[in-house]
Amino acid sequence: MKTALCVLACLLCGCAATPSASVVPDDEVRRLMARENVQGLALAVIDRGQVMSVKTYGKRNVERDLPLMPQTVMYGASLTKAAFAYMLLQLVDEGKLDLDAPLTALLPQALPAYDRQPWDFSDLAEDERWRALTPRILLTHSSGLANFRWVEPDRKLRFHFDPGTRYAYSGEGFYILQLVVERGLGLDTGREMQRRVFDRFGMRNTSMAWRPDFAANLADGYTLDGRMEPHDERSRPSAAGSMDTTIEDQARLWAGVVRGEGLSTASRAMMVKAWLPIGSASQFPTLTAAPAIWPQSLAAGLGVVAFVDRSGPAWFKGGHNDSTGNMVLCLERGQRCVVMLANDVRAERIYPELARRVLGETDMPWGWEYGWFKPSGFQSAAQLPTQLPK
């Protein structure tokens, strides 16, 4: 009787059952991989905040005919940024970090006074705008700095716009955040990430720097033209992207993040809140992408990108280099995520379809994340519809 009354109440209120994530059949994954010549792919599914499935396909090294396995160490790339942001929010919860404090209050010296590698910001000495930088501005990629200084014609840092005024992806901003952690708070980035994030979630094969034991089960990468790139043994932690990890560990991480484990309710909400609207047609090129209006209310969160999906709030983070393609996409409703790691950048070509098979139809802005992606029925990102589908 009680069950019947609950069902009736739900019907009267117009509510619907929360959708569940789905596991993609192995044959379908392999078919998509073959279509794009993808050598290795790792796929995890999270539902209701719990790991539902972890699977791997293909090779970690084709030349030696070595299989990719759930315990294979892969390059996390810029997924590192989101994990680092999660750690910073723990410091916020403990009152050790103020997201809106200027760098003058967070560092013992002026930012341009740090003039030696790996923290050389002396290029900014003639531009006082560095004083406007805060952790929130840096976490929302609105510093005004290029992604990396080496993309500048003279390889020197400079501000391209006033900090906090618009989104432009910047790894340099995360270098400054790491400087705040290490020189301002006196903490070791690698140890704090290990203790606060990796150990918390049982990530036994994840580190911010190279570990010799990784060599026994390691994935090398493959570029667009199929060329093998050996795994880079990163010798020091980098908040912008040094994390080595496995699909098993990433599944544990993102399940914990979507549950909000280890953060206050307020800090977990802050991470995925839409802090700064994104008005570019694509994520890259960082500073010169054409303008666009995204009906998904695309915006910068703290270390992630937030958008309004047809199911409600959603967020994602990618990680990419010439031979790596990673993506985490999470829907808050049902605490559902798909986690995709690949040691072959061509795997990004099948991520939109894999995500659809796992999460159903979403409003994930693939065209912004991947410039080559063209939504069905649209000519360009600038011609996106003014309303989301009902």
Secondary structure as UniProt FT lines:
FT   HELIX           2..13
FT   HELIX           26..36
FT   STRAND          40..47
FT   TURN            48..49
FT   STRAND          50..61
FT   TURN            62..65
FT   STRAND          66..67
FT   TURN            70..71
FT   STRAND          73..75
FT   TURN            77..78
FT   HELIX           79..93
FT   TURN            94..95
FT   TURN            99..100
FT   HELIX           103..106
FT   HELIX           111..113
FT   STRAND          115..116
FT   TURN            117..118
FT   STRAND          119..120
FT   HELIX           122..124
FT   TURN            125..126
FT   HELIX           128..132
FT   HELIX           135..139
FT   TURN            140..141
FT   HELIX           149..151
FT   TURN            153..154
FT   TURN            163..164
FT   HELIX           171..179
FT   HELIX           180..184
FT   HELIX           189..193
FT   HELIX           194..198
FT   TURN            199..202
FT   TURN            204..205
FT   HELIX           212..217
FT   STRAND          221..222
FT   TURN            224..225
FT   STRAND          228..229
FT   TURN            239..241
FT   STRAND          244..245
FT   HELIX           247..259
FT   TURN            260..262
FT   HELIX           265..272
FT   STRAND          276..277
FT   TURN            286..288
FT   TURN            295..296
FT   STRAND          299..300
FT   STRAND          305..309
FT   TURN            310..311
FT   STRAND          312..321
FT   TURN            322..323
FT   STRAND          324..331
FT   TURN            332..335
FT   STRAND          336..342
FT   HELIX           345..350
FT   HELIX           351..359
FT   HELIX           366..369
FT   TURN            371..372
FT   TURN            376..377
FT   HELIX           381..383
//
